[in-house]
Amino acid sequence: MRKLVTFLLGLLCVFTSALAQRRAVVGKVVDENNVPIPSVSIQIKGSSAGVAASEAGVFEIHAANRDVLVFSSVGFVSKEVTVGTKSTINVTLVRETSTIEEVVVTAMGITRKTKSLGYSVQQIAGDELNKAREANVVNSLAGKLAGVRVTAQSGTLGGSSKIVIRGVSSLGGSSQPIFVIDGLPIDNGSPNIATQSGAAPTGIASVDYGNRAGDINPDDIESVSVLKGASATALYGARAKNGAIVITTKKGKSGRSSVTVNSSTRFDNVLKLPKFQNEYAQGTYGVYEVAQLNGWGPKISDVQDRQFTNFLGEQETLKAYPDNIKDFFQTGNTFMNSVSFEGGNEGADFRLGYSNTTQDGTVPNQSYKRNSLTLNGGRVFSPQFNARANVSYMGISSKGRPVQSSNNPNILGNVLYNIPRTVDMQKLRDNYINPETGQQIPVSPSRTGNNPFWIINNNGYSGDLERIYGNAVLNYKPVDWITVTNNIGLDVYNEFRKGVTRNGTIGMLTGGFTEANLYSRTLNNDLTITALKPIAKDLTLKALVGGNIYEQYFRRSQGDAQELTVDQLYSFANAAVVVTQNFQQRKRILGVFGEIEFNYKDFLFLNATGRNDWSSTLPVNNRSYFYPSVSSSFVFTEVMKKPSWLSYGKVRATWASVGSDESPYLTDFYYNPQSAGFAQYGYGVTFPFNGALAYSIPITSPAYNLKPQKQNSYEFGAELRFLQNRINLDVTYYKSKTSDQIVALAVPNSTGFRTLRTNAGTVQNSGWEIQLGIIPVKTSDFTWRIDGNFSKNKQIMTELPESIKTYTLASGWSSLQIRAEKGKEFGIYGTGWLRDPDGNIVIDPDNGYRVTTGDVRLGNLYPSWMLGVNNTFTYKGFNLGFLVDIRKGGTLYSSTVSSLRTSGMAIETAGHRDQPIIDKGVNETADGKYVPNTVAVQSTEDYWANNFVSSNTEANIFDASYVKLREVRISYMFPQKNFSGVFSFIKGIELGVEGRNLWIIHDNIPHIDPEANFFTNSTVGEGVEFNSVPTTRSIGFNVRLKL
């Protein structure tokens, strides 16, 4: 550490000395109407040194007398000014309506003019991304991009988020895009840990440990480019078949060294809690039973003259505690603080950044801490050679991660929501442990329910992660028109996870624990040669060839211990049963690629790419696969006489093909060592057993002739700008087909296998994307801007093998399955209500219950369309922005809602308690006809407990549409003129109030957030919720300071 500090201080001294040779030049940039132009780029000609003007058009740059300053901004004619002896330079830029010189970062980190692109790319500036900062940068993209769907999995601190671009295209595995930072593809996995069945039934597979893209420090981001189509990502190969998130990090700028501080303090509360009934106590059929954890007991107001025994054995008069569940949760805190140092001159630049995020959750004893350190530096050694290197370190620690899903005694949601309405939460908090015996005081004297405070104070799930990633880029120009670049990078992390269950926990009385160590390493090297040269008077050729080496290695070792002898001693030596296992896998891809682009007069562009990959995960005969792309764009306003209302017009088109491989070792017949044998009841058996080892063969027949998946796609689009760029419109239509899906089809058990891995099936995605930007009002002091994005994706399973009607993507939850069916979108299937030909629910004439039937399609998995609307108002130094996120369609199954209803805790179960219920529906007569139902269910308890049990899938299916106020920020930037004299070192101060996930304006799902999801980002599955941790709203303030 001392050497690192010495090195950094020395680096600072070198740059400070270099900068001292120049002097400060200040000024202001305005348009023809003397209106300040924000964010103008001021570059020293012939070097990489430059600065950006403030929102008020003010700038300061360090330059020498001989330097020439180049002033440029989108929509304006660039202007060059020689510094000379002037210390103040005020510049007026003339608006240019004929050219648009915006640039974006595309595949391989290549910067291109937007008008040259034949495909859709959206770019978000880091400042826009961090208007209301998020600990997980993936969540910051929600609602801001057309065709991009972001879903936070739960309210767990450091929890995972799923991102899908233009629909799910695969029948198995992840549909996540690749994340690329400064040209380095990084790991975005979220590996689960499953404990051995039987030997240690309570593991940590149901604990959300986050996805690795969530480790990225948002304050290091300069911009994010989202590459959607296959053409945009073709140079990345198979890894980017689901799109790419290309992140460019901040670098030092030429001029005076600067210090930037960004500090946010937030207060977090649960966004949505269930609505409980507060009229009835626990019991059965209206009779009080302290052992029951439900709401089917007597009406509280009817028994005020009596006393009953509570969970402590005390006599008390029943009283409802309407806020008892709310009182369990606490106000969480989020502190995000970052500081960066940066500077540079015409020959070198640097940026050193540190960030700390500290969170205390809404669930007591839950915490998350992340420390990030980043160093980015570049140097121009000569006109022919330059280099840049950056490295980022993250240290992450978490405690108290709650358990979700099912079949685990530590599931907090299931325990919490079944607490009777007559139980005082403070009394549970004060009496969760017997002070004399040290044993748990359960909620139920019959020991059928854990005290939630026993769980959060004793049964913890924690994790520690250290990660480092970075890359080095070398550029060499042997001649003016050729550039040779090598970009080598490494991403490595070590993670330790631990989950403990204390002796005395109901469901695992003898206690146990799990420890796991995970190691991941990603190595990537890209060597490219780029040539840029005019080949005719008006025609320029750009060509690129390159090679790629990519390797991923993952290793996991874990131990599961059960039957602890000494309470709270979590040592393997203290366990009667210990099961260990280890696993490792390696994957390598070698690729060669090329690109050629023709530019005619800077308005007509033609681009073609080709790549060939060799994947280690495919059979030798099929591991080589080639995929090409071609795209074109035409800026038609460059060659026509434009009407005054049209500022810019472009059309574009693209076609591409991309292949993809599979996980390692699916083509081999391998023996897997086993450390435990499953038993339906009891603890099973562990190995070695009597000195004998155990190995299992694969349940899926190896695929010796497996071929790569192949995706063909095309895209058409148009970009139009009106009224001097006051209205911007971008429209895209796309269609993709992913064929030769790699699937596991069921085969007869007589084969010795359960499934056969093969290529079968085609998934099609097609849709529209619309981006619209409008500036309704703009004056010298006030601007109102509206940015909207709309997307509609239609997914169809166009082909399946003739031997099957549907293909199961995920299953195993109370008869619920997620399937692909030919001619339809992915959907949820399960038990549904039997209906007559007119759609009426059939009622059993013997008991009045709804009749069920199996294998019913219950809805589409994904939304029909999405809309995001972002409003921004600026007045002098004030800024107000808010984002509304809308999704229409999709389906969600909720186990939480089922539990609340069947236990009589939900508010809707309070009605009709004193009378039979005649359900709406029909009875089938002996002659097969249907008549209105007249048969009553004799009790409300039976009605809800039988009709809405979790195995009745349709009873717990809901429309997943919603409208959310995703983020709000109000800020004020103090004028720089306020900082003079002794405070002249202050270059800017901005104070703001910010909030995220503030309000569910509309939804159709009772009791839970419609975004809740059981599945991680590494699976296709969605639309299923099992005892999820409530999501949170966050409100706080922010201070941004620049020195």
N, C-alpha and C positions, 0 to 999 in steps of 0.2 A: 504493500500500500504506500509506503514511504517513497519508493522508487517511482510509483505512478504519479504521486503528488509533485515530486521534483521534476518529472518529465513535463507535466502539464504547466507548471509555473515557468519552466524554461521556454515552453512553446509560446506562452502568453508574452513573455519578454521579447522573443524574436519578432512576433507580429507587431507588438507595440513599437519596437524600434523601427520596423519597416514603415509603419504608418506615419511615424513622426516626420518623414521626409516630405509629406504633403501638408496642405493647409485647407481649412474649412471654407467651402463655398455654399452659400445659402440662397434661397430664392423661392419663387412661387410660379406655378403653371396654371394658366387660365385658357378658356376658349375665346372665340371671337366676341362673345357677349360678356366677357370679363367674369364668367362663372368658373370657379375653381374646378379643376379636373382631378378627381381622386386617383391614387394608385398609379400615377404616371411612372414609367420606367425611365430612369436616368442612368445611362451607361457610359463609361469611359471607352471611347472608340478604340478598337484594337486590343481590348483586354476583356476579361470576364468580370471586372469590377463594376459595381453599380449599386444603386439604391432605388427605393420606391417612394414616391411622394405620399404624404398623408392624405386623409380624407379631405382636408382643406386645401390640397394641392401644394403644400409646403414641403420643401426638401432641404437636406443638408448632405453634402458629399465632400470628401477630401480628394483634392486634385491638384496637379501641378500646373504651372502657367501654360505649358505647351499642350496640355491635354485638350481633347475635343469631346464635349458632352453631347450624347445622342438622346434626345427626348422622344419617347414613343408611347402611344396608348391606342387601344383598340378603337377604330373608327376615326382616327386623326392622322394627318400627314406627319411623319417623323420630321424632326428638325435638329440640325447640328449647330452647336455654338462653341467657339474656342474660348477657353477660360481666360487667358491673358492675365492681366493684373487685377481683374474684377473680383470682388469678394461677394457681390450680390448679383444674381442673374435671374431676371424675371422673363418668362417665356410665354408666348401666345401660340397655341397650336390651332391649326385650321382643320375643321372637320372634313373628313374624307369619306364620301358615301359610296365610292366605287370599289373599294377593296376592304377585305376583312382579313386581318393578319393574326387572328387568334391561333394559339398553338396548344396542343395537348400532348401528354405523354402516353405512348402506345406500347405495344409489345416490345420486349427486350429493352425497355427504357428509352426507346427512340422518340425524340420530340418531333412532331409533325405539325404543319399548318392544318387547321381543321378543314379548310376548303379542299385539301388534297385527299381527304379520307373518303373511301367508298363504302364505309360502314358506320354504324352508330357508336359513338363513344361519348360518355358523359364524364365531366370532370368537376370535382368539388374542391374549392380551395380549403386549406386547413383552417383558416379563420371562420369560414362558414360552417365547417364540420364541428367546430368547437364553440359555437355561439352559446350553447348550453351544454357544458362538457359532460361527457359520459365516461365512466371508468372503463367500460368495454367499448372500444371505438366502433365495433360492428353495429352496435345499437344506434350510433349517431347517424347511420345511413338510412334509418327507417323513415319512409315517407318522402324522401328527397330525390329518388331516382325512379324513372319509368322502367317497369319490367323487373325491378329488384324488390324481392320480398324478404324482409328481416323480421325474425321472431325471437324474442327473448324467451328462454325456456322456463324460467321461474324467477322467484324473488330472492334466490340464493345469492349472497355476496360472491362476486367473482364467478357467477354462473355462466353457462354457455348461451350462445346465440346462433341461430341458424340463418343462413342467407342463401337464397335461391334466385337465379337469374333466368328469366324466360322459361320457367317451368321445369319440372323434374323430367329428365330424359332417360333415366336408367331404372331397371327393375331390381337392382341390388346395389349395395354399397352407398357411398356418399354422393350427393348431388351438389356438393359445395364447390364454389369457384376456387381457383388457386390464388393465394396471396403472394404478391411479389413486392419486396422492399428494395428500392434502388437496384433492381435487376436480379435480386436474390430471391428465389422461391422459398418461402418459409413454411414450417409445419403449422397446420391449423387443425390438428386432430383433437379429439376429446375421448381418449381411451377409457373404457369402463373396466372395472375390476369385478369379476364374478368369483365368489368363493365356491369351494367344493361342496356339491350337494351332499347332504347327509352328515358329513364330518363337521361342517361348520356352516349351518344353513343361513346365518345372518352375515351377509357381506356388505360391500359398499358399492355394489353395482347400481344402487338407487340413489346415490349421492351425486349431485351435480358439481363436478370439479372444473367446469369451464372448458372453453375451447382456446387453443393457443393463440389465435389472433387477438383474443382479449388481453394478451400480455402487452400489446403494443402501447407505447406512451403516446397519447393523442397530441401532446404539445410538441412532439418532434416532427409532425406531419406538415409538409408544405402543400401537398395536393394529393387527391385520390382520383384516379381515372378508372372507370368501370368499363371493361371491354366485354361486350355481350355476345356477339356472333362468332361463328367459327373463323371467319376471315380475320377478325380483330385479334384472335388468339392463336392463329395457325402456327406462328413461329414458336410458341411454347409447347406445341405438340399435345400428346395425349393428356398431360396433366391439366390442360386448360379447356377440356371439352365442355365443361360447365361454366366457362367464363373466367375472367381474371379481374382481381382487384389489385391495381398497380399503384403502389404508394411511393411517392417521392418525398424524401425527408428534407428538412431545412438545412441550409448551408450558410456559411458566413458570407457577408457582403463587403464590398470594397468601401473604404471610408473609415471613419472613426469607429473604434470598438464600441460595442453597446452591450448593455445588460438588460434582459427582459425578465420580469417577474409576473407570474400568473397565479392567483390564489383564489380558490373557491371554497366556501363553507356551505354545506347543505344540511337540511333536516329532512329525514325520510320517514314517511308513514305508510301504512298499508293502504293500497289504492282501493281495494274492494274486499269487503268481508261478507260472509253469508248473512242473510236476514233471518234471524231466529224468531220462533214463537216464544212468548214469555208468559203464557197462560197456564201451561201444564207442567207438572213435575214428572220425575221418573217413575216407572212402574209398568204395569201391564193391564190393559183393558180398564183403565181408570182407577186402579188400585195401586197405592204407593208401595214400591219395593226399592229399598236403598241399594240393593245389589245390581239393579238395572241401570245401564248408562244410555238413557234415551229420554223421550218426552211423552211417553204413553201413560203416564200416571194420572192422578186426580187433578182437577182444575184447582189452581192455587187459591183463588178467591172463595172457593166453596168449602175449604177446610181450615179456615183461619181460627176456628175454635178448637183445633186439635194440634198436638205436637207429634213430631216424627223423628226417627233416629237418622242422623246424618252420617257421613263417611268416617267421622271420628268417634262414632258411638254416642254422641251427645244428642240430647233432646232439644228440638227447636221448632218454632213455627215456620212453616214454609214461606219463602219470600223469593220472588224472581230477581235475578241480577242481570238486567238487560245488557249491560256492557261487560259481562264477565269474560267473554272471549276477546273483546277489544282491549280489556285491561291486561291480558296476557302479553300482548305485543307492546313494544316500547317505541319511543321516537329514536330512530337511528340517526347517526351522524356520518357525514362524508366530508373529508378534508382532502382537497387536491391542490397541491402546491408544487410549483415548478420554477426553476431559475435557469437562465441560459446566458452564456457569454459568447459573443461572436465578433468577428472582425475580418479584415483582409485588405489586400492591395491588388495591383494588377498581376502579381505573380503568385499569390497564395491567399488562402482563406481558411478559417476554422470556425467551428461551433462546438461548444461544450455545454451539455444540458443535463440537469438533474431534476428528477420529479419524484414526489412522494404522494401516494394515495393511501389514506387510512380510513377505514370504514368500521363502524359498529352497527350491526344489523337491527332490524325491527324484532327479530327473534332474540331474546336474551342470550348472552354468552356467545353470540356469533360475531366474528371479526374477520377482517381482511386487510392486509397491508402489502403494498407493492412499492418497491424502490427501483428506479430506473436511472441509469447513467449512460449517456450517449456522447460519443466524440466523432465528429465528422470534419475531415480536413482535406484540402486539395492544394496542389502546387503545379505551376507551370515551370518546367525546367528549361524549356527552350520552345521556340515556335513549333518544333516538330514533336515534342514529347511532354506529356502531362500525366499526372496521377492523382487519384482520389481514393481515400480509404475511410470507412466508417465502421464503428463497432458499438453495439448496444448490449448492456447487461441489465438483467431483471432479477430481482430477488423477491419472491412472493411467499407470504405466510398466511395461512387461514386456519381458523378454529371454529368449531361449532356448526359445521355445515349440516343442515337438517336432512333427514331421510325422506324420500318420496316413494311413490309406487305402492307395492303391497308385499305381504308375506315377510314383514320385518317388525319386530316389537318396538322399534324406535321411530316408527313413522309418526311424525308429529301431528299432521293434519287429522289423521284418523282418531288419534287420542284426544286431541283438543276439541274437535267439533262434536264429540259425543259426550262431553261434560254436561250434566244436567243443568237446566236453567236456574235451579235453586242452589247451586254451589257457588260460594263466594271465592273468586279467584285469589284474593289475598289470603284466605284461609288455606287454600291449597299451597300457596307459595310459602307460608309459614309452617306448614305441617306436611312436608313431603318425606321427611325422614324421622324415624323414631329415635329420640336422643338417647334412649337407654340401650336399645339393641342395635342401632345403626341400620336397621332394615327399613325398606320403603314403606310408607303409608300410602296404599293405593287409593284410587278414587272410589273403588268398589270394595266393600268388606269381603266379598267373595273372591277378591283378587283376580278379577277379569279385566281390569283396566289399569295401565300405568299412570302414575301421577306425572303430568307433563314437566313438572319441575325436577322430578327425579331424572327424567330423560335429559333435559338440557344441562343439568348440573353434574351428571355422572357419565352419560353415554355420548362421548364426543367423537366427531369425525373431523380430522384435521389434515393439513397438507403443507408441505414446504417444497418450493420449486426454485431452482436456479437455472437461468437460461442466458446464453450469450449467442448473439448472431452478428454477422458483419461480412463485409466484402471489400475487396481491393480491385480498382479499375485502372488499367494502364492503357493510354492512348498514344499511338505513334503514327506520325504522318511522314512516310518516306518521300512522298511528293505532295503537292498542294491538294490534289484531287483524290487521294487515297488515304484512308484511316484504318489502322489495325488496332483492334480493341480486344483486351482480355479482361473478363470479369469473373473472378473466383470468389466464392463465398461459402460460409459454413454456418449452420444453425444447430446448436446443441443444447439439450436441456436434461437435467436430472430432477426427478420428482419423487418425493417420499409421501406416502399416504398411510394414515392409520385410523382405524375405527375401533372403539372399545364399547363393550356392553358389560356393565357392572353386575356382579353377582346379586341376585334378588330382583332382577328385572323380569317382570311377568312376560312369559313367552321364551325366556332363556334364563332360567333361575340360576344355573351354574356359571353364567358369565362366559365371556369370550372376547377375542379381539382379532383383528386382521392388520397385517403390515404388508406394504407393497412398495417396491422400488421400481421406477420406470426410467428408462434411458432412451433418448431419441437423438439421432444424428442425421442431418441432411447436408449433403455436399453437392455443390453445383458449380460448373465451370462453363462459360460461354466464350468462345473465340470467334470473332467476326472480322471480316474485311469489307469495308464500305468504300465504294467509288462513286463520286459525284462529278459529272463532267458534261458540259454542253456538247452535243453531237451534231447540231445544226444551228442555224441562226436563232430559231425560236423553240428549239427542242432540247430538253435537258434529260440526261439519263442518270438514274441512281440505281446502283446494284449492290447487293449484299450477299455474301456467302459466309457460312459459319458452321461450327461444330459444337455439340453440347455433350457433357458428361454429367449425369445426375444419379445420385445414389442415396437411398434411404435405408437406415438401419434402426431397428427398434428392439429393445430388450426389456423383459419384465420378470421379476422374481417376487414371490410373495409367500407368506405363511399365514395359515388360519389356525387359531388355537381355540379350544373349547374345554369346558369343565375345569375352571380355575380352582385351585385348592385354597389359596390365600386371596381374600377379597382385595381388589384394587392393585394387585401386583401383576402387571401386564408384561410378564416374561414367559417365553416359551417353556422354560424349565418349570413353570408353575401350572402348566396345562396338562391334563390327562390325555388329551387328543390334540395332536399337532399334524397338520397336513401342509406340506410345502409343494410348490410347483414353480417352474420357470419356463420361459418362452422367449424365442428370439426369431426375427425374420429380417431378410435383407432383399432389397429390390434395386435393380440398376437399369437405367435407360441410356443408350447411346444414340445420338441423333446428329444428322447433318441437315442443313436447311439453306435456303436461298430466297432472295427477293429481288425483284426488278421493278422499277417505277419509271414511267415516262411522264414528263411534265411539258405540256405544250402551252407556251405563252402564259403560264401561271393561271389558266382557267380550265384546262382539260387535262385530266390525270388518269393514267392506267397503271394498275399495280397487280403483280402476280407473285405468289409465294409457293414454295414447295418444301416439304420436310419429309425425311425418312427416319423412322425410329426403329431401334432394335431393343426389345424388352425382354428382360430375364424371366418374366413371369409367364411367358407364353411358350408353347412347344417350339422346338428348334426350327421346324419347317415353317412355322407361321409367325415367328417372332419379329420379322421384318415387315413393316407396313409403311406405305407412302400416302401422303395426302396433300393435295394442292388447294389453292384458292386464287380467285381473280376478282378484282374490284375496280370500279371506275367512278369518277365524279366529274361533274360538268357545272361550272359556275356560269350560268347562262346570262347573268346580268353584266358580264364582262364583254359580251359581244352583241348586245342589243341596246337600243335606245330606251332607257328606263323611264317609266312614268314617275312623276315626282313622289308618289306614295310608296314606291317599291325601292328599298335600299339595297337589297341583296337577295339573290336567288340561286339555289344549287339543287341539283338532283344527283342521286347516287344509286349504285346497284352493286351487288356482290354475290358471289357463289363460292362455296367452300366445302371441303370434305376433311374430316378429322377422324382419326382412329383412337382407340383407347384399349388398355390392357386390363388385367385383374390383379387381385391380391396374390402374394407369393405362394408357391407350393401347391396350387390347385391342380396342377397337371401331374403331380407325383403321387405314388402310392407310398404313404409313410406311416410308420408306427408311432403312436403318441404315448409316451409314458404316463401311467395313471398313478395317482397317489391316494385315491379314494374310490370306493364303490357306492353307487347310489342305493338308497333304501327309501321306499315310500313312507314307512313309519320307523322311527328309531334313528340311530346314528350311522347305520351302514357299517362299512368295513374300510380300513385303511391299509395301504401297502407300503413296504413289504409286509406280507402276511405269511407267518411261519417261514420266513426266509424267501418267499416267492415274490418276484416282481410281477407287475401287470402292465400290459400295453393294449391300446385299442387301435383298431383299424379305422380308416375314415368311413363315415356313414354315407359320404357322397363319392360315387365312382369317379376316379380321376379322369380328366378330359385330355386325352393324348392328342386330339386333333382340334383343340380349341383355337378359334380364330379371334382376332381383335374385333371389338365392336366398331361400328362405322357410323358416323353421323354426316349426312349431307344436308346442307342448308342453303337458302338464298334469302336475300333481303333487298328491299327497295325503300328509298327514303327521299325526302325533300326538306330543305332548310330555306325558310323565307323570313325576310325582315322588312318591316314596314315603317313608314313615318320616321325616317332618320333613326332607325333601330329602336324605336319606342315599343314596337311589337315584334317579338321573335317567336317563330313557329317551327317546330321540328316534328315531322311525321314519319313513322317507320312501319312497314309491314314486313313480317318475317315468317319463315316456315322451315322447320327442320324435321328430319326423320333419322332416328337412331335405330339401326338394324343390327342383326346378329347379336342381340342381347345375350349376355352371359348369364345363364340361369341354371337352377338345379331343379330338374323335373322328377316327380315321384316315379319310382319303379317298383315292381313286385319285390317283396322281401326275399323271394326265392333267389334273387340275383346276389344276395349277400350285402346289398346296399339299400338305403332308403331312397336316395335320389341319384340322378345322373346329371353331371354338369355338362352343358352343351351350349351351342349357339342357337337361339330361337327367339322370335318375337321382334316387333318393331313398335317403337313409341314415336308418335308425332306431336310436335308442339307448333302452334301457329298463333299469330296474334298481331295486335296493333299497339304502338307506343306513340304517345303525343306529349310533347313538351311545349309549354306555352309560357312566355314571359311578357308581361305588360307593364308599362310605366304610365299609369293613368294621369299622374300629376307630377310635374317637375318644374320647380322654380329655382332661383338662386339659393334659397334657404331650405326648401322642403321638397322631398321626393317620396313618392309612394310607389312601391314595386310589388307586383304579384307574380310569383313563379308557381306554375302548376305542372303536374305530371300525371298522365293517365296511362294505364296499361290494361290490356285484356288478353289473356292467354287461354287458348283452348287446347287441352291435352287429350289425345286419343290413342288408345291401344289398337293400332291398325292390324297387327298380325300376332297370332299365337299358334302354336302347333295344333294340328287337328285333333290330337288326342286329349286336349284339355280345353275346358270352357273358360276357366279363370286361373290366374297364377297368384298364389298367396305371397304377399310381400312381407307381412308380419302377422303374428297371431299369438294366442295364448292367454287372453284376458277375458274370462267369463263369456266364452263363445264368440267374442269379437275378433274379426279379422280385417286386415287391410289387403285388398286384392286389386289385380289388374284384370279387366274383362274386355274381350275383343269388342271394338266399336264404342267403348266408353272410356271416361276418365278413370283414374285411380279412385277407388271408393272404399267406404266402410261397409262391411257385411256382418250380419249377426242375427240374433233372434229378433223377430218383429211381430207386430200384431197381425193376427189373421183377419182378413178383410173380405167383405162380400164383393160382388162384381161392381157395386157402386162406390167402393172405397170405405164403407162403414166398418168400424171395428166390431168383430164378432165377440159376444159375451157368452161365457159358459152359463147355461141355464141352471146348473146345479148349485153354483155358489156366487154368481155375479162377477167373477173375475174375468179379466180380458184373456182371450185365448191367444196363445203364441204359436208361431211357426218358425222353423229354422231357415238359415241360408237366404236371408233377405238383404237386398241392396238398400242401404239406408241413406245414401247421399254421396256427393262428390267430396273428395278430400280437400281440394284447393279452392281458393276464391275465384269467382268469375271475373272480377275486375278490381283494380286498385286505383286510388286517387290521392294525391298529396297536394295540398295548397299551402304555400308559404307567403305570408304578407310581411313586408318590411317597410317601415316608415322612418324617415330621417328628417330631423329639423335641427339645423345648425349642429350642435354637438350631441343632440339626443337621438337615440335609435331605439325603435320598438319593432320586435319581430315575433311572429307566432306561426306555428306549423300545425295544420290539421291533417291527420292521417286516416284514410277511409278504406275499408275493405268490404266488398260485397260478395257473399256466397261462401261456400265451404261448409264443412261439418265438423262438429266436435262432440266426442263422447266424454262424459264427466262421471267418474266414479265418486267424486266428492258430492255431487248433487244427489246421486243415488243414496249414499250413506245418510245425508241430511234428511232425505224424505222418508226412507224406510225406518229411521230411528225416531221419527216424529219431532225432529228438531227444527226443520225448515218452517218458515212462517206460513207457507201455504197448507201445511198439515193441521193447522189449528182449527180450521172450519169443519162444521158438521160432526163434531165429536160426540154429540148426544143423540145422533139419529143415524139410521142406515143410509147408505149411499146407493142410488140407482145410477149406474154409469151410463153415459151416452154411448149407444151402440145398438147392435141388433142381435137377436137370438135366431139360431137356425132351427127350423121346425123339422118334424119327422119326414116330411115330403120334400125337403131340400130348399124350402123357401125361407125368406128372412123377414122377421117382424121386429118392430122396435122393442128394445130390451125393457123388461119389467121386473127383472130379478135384482134384488138389492144385496149388496155386501153388508153384512150385519154390523160391522164396526169399521170406523175410520182407520184404526190400526191395521186391520186385515187388508183394507183397500190399498193403503200405501205400501205395506210390507210385501204384499204379493205382486202387485202390478208394477212396482218401480224398483224391484231388486236388481242388482247389478247385472245378473245374467239375462235380464230382459233389455237387450241392447237398445231397442228403439225408444224405450221409456226414458233413456238418458242421453238421447241424441238431440243436438240443438244446432240451429243456424249460427255459424261462427262470424257473421257480419258484425262490423263495429264502426263507430266514428270516435276518434280519440283526439284530444288536444295533446299533441306529442311534446311540444316544447314552446316555451315563452322566454323572451329576454328583453329587458328594458335597461338601457345603459346611457351614460353621459360621458363624453370625451371632453376633458377640460381644454380650453384653448391654450395653445403653446405660449401665447403672449403673457399668460399668467405666471410663467416661470422665467423670471429674469433675475439678474443680479446673482445673489447667493444661491438661488434655485435654478440657475441656467443649465445645470447638469441634468435636470429632468427634461426628457424629451416627450413625455406623454403620460397622462394618467386617465384611466377609464374605470368608472365605477358602475356596477350593474347588479340587477336582481334577476335571477334566472330560475327556471323550473323545468322539470321533465316529467312526462307521463302524468299530467296534472288532473285529467278529467276524462272519464269514459262518457262521452256525450250521449252515445246510444249503443246498445247491444241487445242481443236476444237470449243470452245465457244467464240464468239466475245464479247468484251466490259467488261466482268466480270470474276472473278475468278471461275474456274469450281468447286471449293469446296463450293461455297455459298449455303446456305440451310436455308429455312424458318422455318423448324421444330426444336423443341428442342429435347434434349436427352430423354425425357420422352414419346415419341411417336414412332410408327413404321415408320411413313412417312419420306420420303427423296425425293430428286430429284426435289424440287420445290423452286424457288427463286423469292421473291417479294421485290423489292426495297431495297436490302441488303446494309449494310454499307460496303464499300470496305475494303478488308483485307490489311494487312500492311507487309512490309519488315522491318527488324530491323538489324542495324549494329552498333557495338560499341566496347568497350574494357573492359577487365576484369583484376582484380588484386586479387590474392589469397596469403594470408600471414599466416604463421604458426609460433607461438612463443612458 
